[in-house]
């Protein structure tokens, strides 16, 4: 669909972005990056497109380049929360969690009054806390998100996965992951969590079914 769209006489930028993301999700990362870089060279480098490039470069282990571009965006617009989140993603990919936390705390202050943006910032702050071994704090910010918006699927998933990994509060974990799947039933990361929760509950047949679904949608080594 997107290939046909970008070959039309007047392709939209959203079509190019769609094609880049489709390539990226098929693990054709180099092709996706090349497409986005070409658009930027043609002067179509709007900040949202540049932030997509940052994420792709970081996933491709080109973290120095990704960080340089992210910091350039922040220098151009210091109050832009999306750009700080882009940098945070790069720092997380490098296990630089203390620096990521500092960026997220700054982003949280900038996002005050924008509840949707605060949900995103708090979610990533929870990820950082979890990686730092501060599980109680991680749960606290994810619970804040769920309290603020019961529909924040990523936070429901994060809470469920936290409990599944610990092998505790599994009934609560199941409630959270089922809530996440209500919002996004085909999300492979959520299906993976559901499988892991079932496994820890001793429901191995159901666990295997969900993990097979997840692996079919997202061929990830951890799921295998």
N, C-alpha and C positions, 0 to 999 in steps of 0.2 A: 504493500500500500504506500509506504513512505517513498520507496524508490520511484514509483510512478508519480507521486506528488512532486518530488524535487525535480523531475524531468519535465514538468508542465511549464508553459510559457512564463508564468508568474508564481514561482514557488514561494511559500511563506516561510518565514524563519522557523515557525513552530514545526513545519514539516522536516526541515533539516535537523532540528533538535530531536524530533521523534525518530528519525533514521539513525542518528548517532546513538541514542539510548537503546534502540533495538539491536544495533550491532554490539554495543557494550554488554547487553544482557545475554548475548550469545557467545560471550567471551572473545569476541573479535575486537579486542581492546585497541590494538594498533590502528585498525581501520576507523574505529570511532574517534580516536584522538586525531587522526589525520583529517577527518571530515571537519571536526570542530576547529582545528587550527587553521584550515583553509578558509572557513567562514570568517574567522577573526582577521586573517590577512586581508580579506576583501572588505574590511571595515564594518563587519556585522558583529563585532565583539561586544554586544551588550553585556552588562555585568552578570545577568543570569546564565548566559552562555559561557562566560569565563569561569563561573563557579562550577559548572558542569565539567569543564576541562580540568579544573583543579582536582576534582574528585577522581576523574579518570586517570590523571597522571599519578596520583597517589596510589591508586589501586594497581597501577602498572609499575610500582616501585620507583617511580621517578619523583621521589618525595622532595628532593632539593628544589627541583623546578616548580613543583606544585606549591611549596611553601613560599618561594620567591614571588610567584604570581599572587598568592593570597595576601601576602603582606603589602604588595603593591596596591591591591584593591582597598585594603584598610587605610593605607596612607592617603588614597584619593578621597575616601569617604569614611572617616573614623567612627561615625555613629551608625554605620550600616551593620545590622546584626547578622544578616545572611552571610556577609563576607567573613565575619568573625567565626561563624559556625563552619564555614568552608575551611578556614585555617585550623579550627579545632579538629576537624576530621583528619587533616594531614598529621597533626600532632599525635592523635590517637593511633593512627596507623604506624607511628614510629615509637609507640609506647612512652611518649613524653607526657605522662599524665599530669604532673604538677603544672606544666606550662598550659596544658589543655584546660585544667581547672581554672587557672587565672584568667584565660580568655573567656571562659563561660561565665565566671563571676562578673566580669566586665559587661558581657553581653546581656546578662540578667538585669543589670541596672539600666542598660540602654533600652531594654524591651518592656520596661514598666508601663502598664497601661495597654499593652497589646497582648491580650490573653493567648491568642493563637501562637504568637511568637514565644511567649513564656513557656508554653507547653513543650515546644521544641527544645528550648534551652535547658529546661529542667530535665527532660528525657536524657539528653546527652550528658548533663551533669551527673545523673544517676549512673550512666555507663562508666564515667570516669571514676566515681566513688567505688563502684564495684571492682574495677581493675586495681584500685589502690588498696583493696582489702577492707573497705569501709562499707560493708554491706548494709548496716543499719541506716546509714545516711542515704545510700542508694534507694532503699525501700521507702524512706521518708519522702524523697522528692518524687518518686514514681507514684506514691499514694497521694501526694498533693495534686499531681496531674489527674489522677482518677477522680479525686474529689471535685476538682475544677471542671472536668469534662469526662463524664463516664464513658465517652466514646473514644478516648485516646487509646487506640488499639496497641500502639507500640509500648505504652507503659503497662497495659494489662499483660502483654507478652513478657515484658522484662520481669515483672513481679513473678509470673508463673515460672519462668526459666530459673530465676534465683532460687525459688523453693525447690524446684526439681533437682537442681544441682546439689542443694543441701540435703535433699531427701526428707524434707519436713513440710508441714502445713500443706500436704498434697491435695486435700479437698479444696482448700482455698486456691491453690495453684490451678486446679482444674476449672474452677469458676472463672478465674481471670482469663485463662487461655481460650475458653469457650466464648467469653465476651469479646475477645480480640477477633476471633474467627467469625463472629456475627457481623463485624464490620468489613472483614476481608477474608472470605471463606477459602480462597485459593492461594493465599500467601504461603509460600513454602517454608519460610522461617517460622510462622505460627504453627503450621502442620508438624514441623520438626519438634517444636516445644510440646505440642500435644502428645506426640509419640513418646517423648522423654518422660512426661508426667505419667502417662499410662504405664510405661516401663517401671518407673519407681513405685507405682501403686501395685505392681505385680500383675498387671493386665497385659501380658506379653503379646497375645494375638492381636489385640487392638493397637498396641504400640507398633508392631511390625507393619500393620496396614497403613498407619499414618506416616511412618518413616519412609515407606516405599513411595507413597504419594509425594512426599517432600523431595525425595531424591530424584523422582521423575521430572519434577518441575525445576529443581535447582541442583545440578550434579556437583555437590560440594563434598570435599573429603571428610569433613566432620560428620555430615549426615551419614555417609557410607560407614 
